């Protein structure tokens, strides 16, 4: 299944407006979403862990609830040559301290992205509400790959229910939704990072504007 996602990079950095189609299940879409990590790719501190400042300390609580809800999630990174990689997310938890944001991905669909996360640590995640296109982007460095714990797996289960409900409201057939979530539980992995910046990505005049950053 493929869902279109609009990204507009901060005009103060690149002025690039991009519209790309996210990778289908089973693919990693190496060149499909590079703009989301264009700024991070030039960050000399990429790969250095951020201080353990929770996103809840500086991001509006409404946005924290948003990223933990039934929204479309895309996770992107890049390799040493700045070639982008990306994958779909299947749930997100926003925790305190060094745990930061934890995004569930399917390991077999995300081989190249997980490799780039492990070797470089630069990451950007875009959350988009289907039907309204309300969207937020989080950026960070020092990301890591982990095995999901019981709470992560419960998050993935809840995400399957809430995202499926939102897509069904738009007319997507149950069979199509089942295919979207056709993965083995033991294939799940976690991309964990402490976000350092947040950008509004809802289409419109404010798209790309920074709405928060870690102190």
C-alpha positions as CSV (number, residue, x, y, z in Angstrom):
1,X,0.0,0.0,0.0
2,X,1.3,3.5,-0.8
3,X,0.2,6.8,0.7
4,X,1.3,10.1,-0.6
5,X,3.0,12.4,1.9
6,X,3.8,16.1,1.3
7,X,7.0,17.5,2.8
8,X,8.1,21.1,2.6
9,X,11.6,21.7,4.0
10,X,12.2,24.9,6.0
11,X,12.6,27.7,3.4
12,X,15.3,29.2,5.5
13,X,17.5,26.2,4.9
14,X,16.7,24.8,1.4
15,X,13.5,26.2,0.0
16,X,12.7,22.8,-1.4
17,X,9.1,21.7,-1.8
18,X,8.8,18.0,-2.3
19,X,5.9,15.5,-2.9
20,X,6.9,11.9,-2.8
21,X,5.2,8.6,-2.5
22,X,6.1,6.6,0.5
23,X,7.7,3.2,0.0
24,X,5.3,0.2,-0.3
25,X,5.7,-2.7,2.1
26,X,8.8,-4.7,1.4
27,X,10.8,-1.7,0.0
28,X,13.0,0.9,1.6
29,X,12.6,3.7,-0.9
30,X,16.2,4.9,-0.9
31,X,15.7,8.1,-2.9
32,X,12.0,8.8,-2.2
33,X,12.3,11.1,0.9
34,X,15.7,12.6,1.2
35,X,14.6,16.1,1.8
36,X,13.4,15.3,5.4
37,X,17.0,14.7,6.5
38,X,18.8,17.2,4.3
39,X,19.6,19.5,7.2
40,X,20.6,16.6,9.5
41,X,23.0,15.3,6.8
42,X,25.2,18.4,7.2
43,X,25.1,18.4,11.0
44,X,28.6,17.8,12.3
45,X,27.1,16.4,15.5
46,X,25.1,13.7,13.7
47,X,25.6,10.4,15.5
48,X,26.2,12.1,18.9
49,X,23.6,11.4,21.5
50,X,21.4,14.3,22.5
51,X,21.0,15.4,26.1
52,X,18.1,13.4,27.7
53,X,15.5,16.2,27.5
54,X,12.1,14.7,26.9
55,X,10.0,16.0,24.0
56,X,7.2,16.6,26.4
57,X,9.3,19.3,28.1
58,X,9.2,21.6,25.0
59,X,6.6,20.3,22.5
60,X,2.9,21.3,23.0
61,X,1.0,18.4,24.6
62,X,-1.5,18.4,21.7
63,X,1.4,17.5,19.4
64,X,2.6,14.8,21.8
65,X,-0.8,13.2,21.7
66,X,-0.8,13.6,17.9
67,X,2.4,11.7,17.3
68,X,1.1,8.9,19.6
69,X,-2.2,8.6,17.7
70,X,-3.4,6.8,14.5
71,X,-1.5,9.0,12.1
72,X,0.7,8.1,9.1
73,X,4.4,7.8,10.2
74,X,7.4,8.0,7.9
75,X,11.0,7.6,9.3
76,X,14.0,8.7,7.3
77,X,17.8,8.7,7.6
78,X,20.8,8.8,5.2
79,X,24.0,7.0,4.6
80,X,27.6,8.4,4.6
81,X,27.1,9.6,1.0
82,X,23.9,11.5,2.0
83,X,21.7,9.1,0.1
84,X,18.4,9.0,1.9
85,X,16.6,5.9,3.2
86,X,13.1,5.7,4.6
87,X,10.4,3.3,5.9
88,X,6.9,3.4,7.4
89,X,6.3,3.6,11.1
90,X,3.8,1.4,12.9
91,X,3.3,3.2,16.2
92,X,5.1,5.8,18.3
93,X,5.6,6.4,22.0
94,X,6.9,9.6,23.5
95,X,8.7,8.9,26.8
96,X,10.7,10.9,29.3
97,X,14.4,11.2,29.6
98,X,17.0,9.3,27.5
99,X,14.3,7.0,26.0
100,X,12.9,9.8,24.0
101,X,10.6,8.9,21.1
102,X,10.3,5.3,20.2
103,X,8.9,4.5,16.7
104,X,8.0,0.9,15.7
105,X,9.2,-0.2,12.2
106,X,9.2,-3.5,10.4
107,X,12.7,-4.8,10.3
108,X,12.6,-6.7,7.0
109,X,11.1,-3.6,5.3
110,X,13.7,-1.3,6.7
111,X,17.1,-3.0,6.3
112,X,18.9,0.0,4.7
113,X,17.3,2.6,7.0
114,X,18.2,0.6,10.2
115,X,21.8,0.2,8.9
116,X,22.0,4.0,8.4
117,X,20.5,4.6,11.8
118,X,23.1,2.3,13.4
119,X,26.1,3.8,11.5
120,X,25.1,7.5,11.5
121,X,22.3,8.2,13.8
122,X,20.6,11.1,11.8
123,X,16.8,10.8,11.8
124,X,13.7,12.6,10.8
125,X,10.1,11.4,11.4
126,X,7.0,12.9,9.7
127,X,3.6,12.3,11.2
128,X,0.6,13.1,9.0
129,X,-3.1,12.8,9.8
130,X,-4.9,11.0,7.0
131,X,-7.9,13.0,5.7
132,X,-6.7,16.4,6.9
133,X,-2.9,16.4,6.0
134,X,-2.1,18.0,9.4
135,X,1.5,17.1,9.8
136,X,4.6,17.4,12.1
137,X,8.2,16.6,11.6
138,X,10.7,15.7,14.3
139,X,14.4,15.8,13.8
140,X,17.3,14.4,15.9
141,X,20.6,12.7,16.0
142,X,22.1,9.9,18.0
143,X,19.2,7.6,17.0
144,X,19.6,3.9,17.9
145,X,17.9,0.6,16.9
146,X,16.4,-1.5,19.7
147,X,14.3,-4.7,20.2
148,X,10.7,-3.7,21.2
149,X,9.7,-4.4,24.8
150,X,6.2,-5.4,25.9
151,X,5.0,-1.7,26.0
152,X,6.3,-1.1,22.5
153,X,4.4,-4.2,21.2
154,X,1.2,-2.9,22.9
155,X,1.8,0.4,21.2
156,X,2.0,-1.4,17.8
157,X,-1.3,-3.2,18.6
158,X,-3.0,0.1,19.5
159,X,-1.7,1.8,16.5
160,X,-3.0,-1.0,14.2
161,X,-6.5,-0.4,15.6
162,X,-6.5,3.4,15.6
163,X,-4.8,3.8,12.2
164,X,-7.1,1.2,10.6
165,X,-10.1,2.9,12.0
166,X,-9.0,6.2,10.5
167,X,-8.4,4.7,7.1
168,X,-11.7,2.8,7.2
169,X,-13.5,6.1,7.8
170,X,-12.0,7.2,4.4
171,X,-13.4,4.1,2.6
172,X,-10.4,1.8,2.6
173,X,-11.5,-1.9,2.4
174,X,-10.8,-4.2,5.4
175,X,-8.8,-6.5,3.2
176,X,-6.5,-3.7,2.1
177,X,-6.0,-2.7,5.7
178,X,-5.1,-6.3,6.7
179,X,-2.4,-6.3,4.0
180,X,-0.9,-3.0,5.3
181,X,-0.3,-4.6,8.7
182,X,0.8,-8.0,7.3
183,X,4.0,-8.4,9.3
184,X,5.3,-10.8,12.0
185,X,5.4,-9.4,15.5
186,X,9.0,-10.6,15.9
187,X,10.0,-8.6,12.8
188,X,9.3,-5.3,14.7
189,X,12.2,-3.0,15.6
190,X,12.3,0.3,17.4
191,X,14.0,3.5,16.2
192,X,14.6,5.4,19.4
193,X,15.9,9.0,19.6
194,X,15.6,12.2,21.6
195,X,14.1,14.9,19.2
196,X,15.9,18.2,19.1
197,X,13.6,20.1,16.7
198,X,10.0,20.1,15.5
199,X,8.6,21.6,12.3
200,X,5.1,22.2,11.1
201,X,4.5,20.3,7.9
202,X,0.8,20.9,7.3
203,X,0.5,22.2,3.7
204,X,0.0,26.0,3.7
205,X,2.0,29.2,4.3
206,X,3.5,28.0,7.6
207,X,4.7,24.7,6.3
208,X,8.4,24.2,7.2
209,X,8.3,26.6,10.1
210,X,9.9,25.6,13.4
211,X,7.5,25.2,16.2
212,X,9.8,23.9,18.9
213,X,13.3,22.8,19.9
214,X,15.0,21.3,22.8
215,X,16.5,23.8,25.3
